[in-house]
Amino acid sequence: MPLIEILRIALSSIGVNKLRSALTMLGITIGVFSVIGVMTTVTALRSSIETGLSFLGTNMFQFGKYPVMGGGSNRREIEMRRDITLEQATRFKQLMEGTADVVCLKVFDGGGQAVYNGRKTTPDVTLAGTNEYFINANQFSIELGRNLQPEDIELGRPVIVIGQDIIKKLFPSENPLGKTIKMKGRTYVVVGTFADKGSSFGQSQDNIAMIPITRFFGDFGAARRTVNIATEAPSHLLYNETMDKGLTAMRIVRGLKPEDDNDFEVYSNESLLGAFAKVADYITAGSFVISGIALLAAGVGIMNIMLVSVTERTKEIGIRKSIGARKHSILTQFLIEAVTISLAGGVLGIVLGVIVGDVVAMLMKASAVFPWDWAVLGLLVCSGIGIGFGFYPAWKAASLDPIEALRYE
């Protein structure tokens, strides 16, 4: 029998029981959807994450009290660490003179509201105390006015540099330079504005205001505040040497003995990307476990339905074999039915997974993608499931004795 004729018979057999075939496909669809949906989201986010997590400048590393990705089982121990004080950060900066040209000190305080002439921002402005190197360490740039100056930090001047979100709310039709705004009950003169930075992970990076770090501690106190220290190596070749000197300087200002462990965190763009990659691996592994269980159950469902189909069509098989149908033709027909059901479910799962994954990615400000490699792998897996779980029913159908099959009621 020609292959095209076998294919036609197989597809017509599937069409006879549409509901049963659709329900069998559903298990495959769920399994493939779970993997493709997750991998589409992860793939779409990777480029965004590489940009978003790379918030430090080139050849930068940073010291802080807390790790970037929480603390896991050591969270309690990390909470008990001493804060990095302004005095320690200033001493570190002095020790690194001649080794690093950029040492950025910064401390953050979220949840502030900026007020000017009766106009108000939302109460989620990030207020930070820093020095003149913030724009170098965090890849910001000045659009109007000037950056914070060393004299501002030394004298603790009440000056402020604001982001575009604040400008849009407080100064929709006037120049903000020289205006006095109020932040958290304190007044500051606007001396500069940041250029538009955009969003990262769905969060605006323009809803930010910077004041001299000395003024910050003077206005809001030092209780329960810890300073982050970002340091830039002079070149990539000197990066490791600069980091080693930075670690030594940090241990000195923290008063650690040689046998003491570091009571602070050090991280860079590479370590941040590595931390995300580890989280992404856990998510991927979880999706594989879920989809594996779903696909295994779907494969058992395909085998069960095909066995039922063989039983229902025993007499039909007997008639076909009695008029000359060969064993391999019957085997091929039932394998085609199993693979078709499996592939149809896989294609539907891929389509739904890509759509849902890209919607989630776009909600997180990432570009839509189509994961061709995972889609092809999904189709191969579905074909394997169709063949693997459909082979026994197909073999059983092909091995039926035509005389016994014709007697079957």
N, C-alpha and C positions, 0 to 999 in steps of 0.2 A: 504494500500500500504506500503511495507517495506520502512524503512527510507533510505536504500541505493539506492533504486529506485528513491525516491523523490530527493535525493542528485544528482543522475545522471541527472535527468531531469532539475534540477535547473542549474547545471554547463553547460549543453548543451545549455540552453536558453541564458546564459551569452555569450557563445562562438559564438552564431549567430550574435550578434551585438558587435564585438570586439572593434571597434573604439569608439562607444558610451560608452561602459563599461570602456574603458581606460580613456576617458576624464572625466568620473564621478569619477574614482579613483584618478585623478590628484589633485582634491581639498583636499581629505583626505591626500594624499602624502605630499602636501605643508604644511598643518597644523601640521602633525606629524613631518615632517622634521625640522620645525622651532624650536620645543621644544627639540627634541632629539639632534639636532645639537648643540644647546646652552648648554644643560645639559651635553652632552659628553665633550664639551670643558671645562666647569666649573669643572666637576668631575676630568678630567685629570689634570687640573691646581691646584687643591686643595693641593695635596701633594707637588707639586713644589712651590706653594705659601707659604705653611707652612715652607718650608726650606728657600725660597728666602726672605720672609718678616722677618724671624727670624735672621736678620743681627746683632742684638745685642747679647752679651753674656748672659750667665745664670744670673738671678737675676739682670738684668740691666734695668735702665730707663734713659731717655734722655730729656734734656731741649733744646729747640730751638726757634728761632723767628717765624718760619713758621710751620703750621701743615703738616702732611705727605700727606694728601689727599686734597691739595689746601686749599681753605678757603670758598668756596661757596659764599653766599651773603655777608659774612664779609671780603671778599678779600681786599677791599679798606682799611678797618680798620686795618687789619693785616699788610698791606704794610706800614702804618703810624707808626707802632711800632718802638721803638728805637732798633738799632742793639745791640746784646750782645757783648760787647767789650772784648779784651784780658784781660784788667785790671779787669773787672767784673768776668770773668771766673777764673782768677788766685785767686782772693779774695774768690770765691766760693770754690775752691779747698782747700784753707787754712782753711775755716770754717768747711769743712767736714773731716779734719784730725782727726783720732781717731774714726770716725763713718763709713767711707767708705775707703777701702784699694785701690780701683781703681777709679780714676776720670780722664776720657779721655777728653782732649780738642782737637777740630778739626775744621778746616775751609777749605772749598773746593774751587777750581778754575778749572773749566773744560776747554777743548779746547786748551791744551798745546801740544807742540811738543818737543820730546827729540832728541838731536843730538849728535853723537859721531863719530869722525874720518870719516866724510863725509856721514855716514849712518844716516837715519832719520826714526822716527816713523810716524804714521798717526797723524794729528793735533788734536786728540781727547783724548789725555792722561789726566786723572784726576790727577791734582797736589793738594796735600793737606798739610797743616801745622798741626802738631799734636804733642803729647808727647809720652812718652814711653809706655803708656797704650793702644795705638791704637789696637794692636794685641789682647789684652784681650777683648776690647769692641766690636770688629768687627769680631772676630773669624778667624783671620789670623794667620799664623805661619811663622817663619823664616826658609828658606832653607839653605842659605849660609851666612856667615858673622855674623853680629850682628844686634840687634834692636837699635833704637834710645835710647840714654842714658840720664838720668837727666842732666848730664853735657853738652850734646849737646843742650838741651833746654835752660839751664841757660846761656850758652855762645853764643848761636845763631850760632853754627857752620854750615858751608856750606856742610852738609853731606846729603845723600839721600838713601832711601831704595826703590827698584824698583820691579815691578811685572813681571810675566813671559812673558807677551806680549812684554814688552819693551826689555827684554833680548833677545828674539827671533829675534827682528828687529836690535838691536844694537850690540849684542854680540853672533852671531850664532855659533862661533867656538872658543871663548876665555872666560876666567874667568872675570866677570865684576867687581870683588872686587878691589878697589883701583883706578879704572879708573875714569876720570873726564868727566862728561857729561854736556851738556848745556840744560837748560829748561827755555823757555820764556826769553832768553837773559841772564840768570844767570848761573854760573857754580857751580857744586856740585860734591863731591867725593862720589862714591858708596861705602857704608859700609856694605850693606846687601841686600839680595833678599828675596822676599816673595815666599813661596811655592805655587804651583798651586791651585787656588781657584775655577776655573770653571766659569760658566755663571749662571745668574739669570734673568728670564724673557727675555731671548735672548740677554742680555747685558753681556759682559765680565767683570769679577771682577778682572782680572789680568792686565788690562790696567791702572795701577795706580802707582803713585810715592809719597813718603812721605818725608817731610823735617821737621826740628824742627819748631814749630809754631812761636817761636820768630823770627827765620830767615825769615819765610814766611812774617810776617808783616813788617820786616825790608826791605825786597827786593821788596814787592809789595804794601805796604801801607795798611792802615786800612779803607780807604774810601769805603763805601758800602759793608762792609764785616761783617758777624755776625758769632760768634763762637757757635758751638754745644757742649753741655756738656753731656757726658755719665757717669753714676755713677753705680757702682756695690755694692749691699748690701752684707755684709759678709756671709749671709746665707738666705735661703728662709724664715725662721722663722722671720728674722729681716727685711724682704723686706719692709713691710708697714711702719715700724718705720723709716727705713732709708729714704724712700721716703718723709715721713712727715718732717724729718729734712732737707732733700734736698730742699723741697718747701719753708721752712722757710728761709734757707740760701739764696736761689735764690731771694726771695722777699727782703731780707736785701741788697744784692749787687745791686739790681735794684732800691733801694731807695723807695720802695712802702710803703704807709701808710696802717694801718689795714683795712681801708674802701675801699682801691683801689683793683680793679680786677687784676688778673695776666696779665701781658703784655708779656707773653711767653707761649709756648706750652710744655706740658710734655706728653711723650708717652713711651710705652714699647712694647715688642713683642706681648703681648696679645691685646693691643689697636690697633696695626697695623693689626693683624689678624681680629679683630672685624670690623675695617674699611673696609677691603676687603670683609668680609662677608656681610656687608651692601650693598656694590656695587654689589656683586654677587646676592643678593636678588632683587635689582632693575632690574638687567639684566634678571633674571628668571621671575619676574613679567611681564616685557615687552614682553618676549617671549610667556608667557601664554596668554596675551591679543591678540597678533598677531595670535597665533595658534588657540585660541578660536574663533576668527572671521572667520578664514579660515575654521575651522572644522564646524562651524555653517552653513556657505555658502555651504560647501560640503554636509552636511546633507540634506539641502534643495534641493540640486542637486540630491541626491540619491532618495529623495521622489518624485521629479518631474519625473525623469527617470522611476521609478517604476510605477508611475501612467500612464505614456505613454505606458509602457510595458503592463499593465493591459488592457488598451484600445485596443492596437494592438492585444492582444491575447484573447479578449472576447469570440470569437467563439470557440477557442481551449479550454477555461475553460468550456464553456457550454457543449462541447462534452464530456470532461472528467467527468464532474459531472453527465451527463445523463447516462454514462455507469458505474456509481457507485463510483466515486471519492468522498471522504468525505471532509467536510468543513475544518477539521484540516489538511488534507493532502495538500490542496491548500494553506492554510495559512502558513504551514511549508515551502512549496516550495518557496514561494515568500520571506519569511523571510530569508531563506538560501541564495537566490540570493542577497538580500540587504547586509547581513552580509559578504558574500564572497567578494563583491565589496569593502566594507569598509575595511575588513581585508587585502585584497590584496594591497590596497592603503597604509594602515598603515605599512605593512611589508616593502614595497618599501621606505616609508618615514623614517623608522627606519634604514634601511641599508644605505641610502644616508646620513642621519643625523650623524650616527656613523662615516662613512668614512670622511665626511667633518669636523666634530668636532675633530676627531683625527689628521687630517692633520693640522688644525689650532693649536692644542695643541703641536704637534711635532715641528712646526715652532717656537713655544715659548719655546722649549727645555723641554717639559713635556712628560711623557710616555703615550702611547696609552692605552685606557681603553675601556671596553664595559659596559655601564650603564644598567645592567640587570634589576634593579628596575624600571627605567624609560621606558625601552623597554616593560616590562610586563604591566606596567600601560598604555602605549600607545596602546597595543593590547586590553586591557580591554575597554579603551575609544572608540576605533574603533568598537568593538563589540556592545557597548552600542549605538553608533550612528547608526549602521546598524539596530539594533532592534528598536530603538526609532523612527527613521525617515522612516523605512521600514514597520512598523506595520500597519499604516493606509492603504497604498496601498495593503498590503497582506490581511488585513481584508476586504477591498472592493472587492478584487478578490474572496475571499472565500465566500462572502455574495451574489454574483451574482445569480440571478434566472436562472436556466439552460434553461428554455423555452425562456426567454428574451435574454439570451446570444446566443442561437442558431439562433435567428432572426437577430442578429447584423450584419451589413454590414460594 
